[in-house]
Amino acid sequence: MAVKHLSVVVALAGSLALGACVYPGPPNGVVLMPNPFPPVPPPVAEQRPPPPPTEDQLVWRPGEWEWADSGYVWRPGEYEKLDGHSNQYLPGHWFAQGSAWLWERGHWL
């Protein structure tokens, strides 16, 4: 019974702590408009082929949609040399900078 009571108290404390985390909003004088660009489409299903024979350490970069002037273009996945970066890939995405929306290409972390 005491363990159940303790888990409720811990859950309540966690909820209160998360509730205190509030996005402060954009800087004074900046009006953040909603993203005017269409949402990124869902990924295309693709089969990962076996890696090519090489002595280099390779990592698979998944396929992703990229923004190209007025629409999205599919960039198929491929093996890339693991060269000074992690094996974690962040797909392309929109982000707000000031009052503008910018596209950031996918990249290795």
RANORHU-V844093 format. One record per backbone hydrogen bond with DSSP energy under -0.5 kcal/mol. NH is the residue of the N-H (numbers start at 1). CO is the residue of the C=O. If there is no record, write none. Layout:
NH	CO
NH	CO
This chain:
5	1
6	2
7	3
8	4
9	5
10	6
11	7
12	8
13	9
14	10
15	11
16	12
17	13
18	14
19	15
20	16
21	18
22	20
30	27
31	29
32	30
33	31
49	47
58	56
59	80
61	78
62	60
64	75
66	73
68	71
70	68
71	68
73	66
75	64
76	74
78	61
80	59
82	57
83	81
84	82
90	107
91	89
93	104
95	102
97	100
100	97
102	95
104	93
104	102
105	103
107	90
109	88
